[in-house]
Amino acid sequence: MTTEEPGVVTMRTGCPEVKATVAMDGVHIPNQRPQIVEAKGLSRSRQDSLYEVVSP
């Protein structure tokens, strides 16, 4: 997608490129990136469990 054509993707299915609309009419597509969600990680007990069970 580009800012010039929001909601439209360009695909190469063969020699000519094909454009397809992936958004419905009237749907707002934001021009900004989504907020980053940080992963919480694994608890110490889960790390120990994986180490004992998976690593051997």
N, C-alpha and C positions, 0 to 999 in steps of 0.2 A: 504494500500500500504506500501511497505517497500523499503528501499534503495537497497536491493538486487534484487528486482523485481519491478522496477518502471513501473507504468501503469497497474499492475496486482492486482486485488482485490480477496480476498478469502471470499466465501459466504458459509453459512451453510443452505442448502435447505433440508437436510435430514441427514442421518447418515454420508455419506462421505462428506468432504468439496469439494466445487467446485471452481476452479480458473477461472476467466474471465479477459480478457484484455479489458480495458476501453479506451486505447489511441491508435490512429492510428499509423502505422509504420512511423518512421521518425519524430515523434513529440517529441520535447524535454520537459521533465517534470522536472521542477526545484526542487532541493533538499532543498530549503530554504522556510521558511514560507512567506506568502504574507505580504505586508506592512499593518499595522493597520490603519484603517480609523476612526478617532474620530467623534462621532456624534456631530452635532452643537447644539442640544437641541431645545427647543421651545421658541418662542418669548414671551415676557411678555403679549402681547395682546392675544396670543393663549392660554397661561396658564389661564388667566382670563376667557376667553370664555369657556374653558373646565370645569373650576371650577363652573361657573354659570349654564352651560347646563347639564353636565354629572353628577356632584356630587350629585344633589338632586335626 
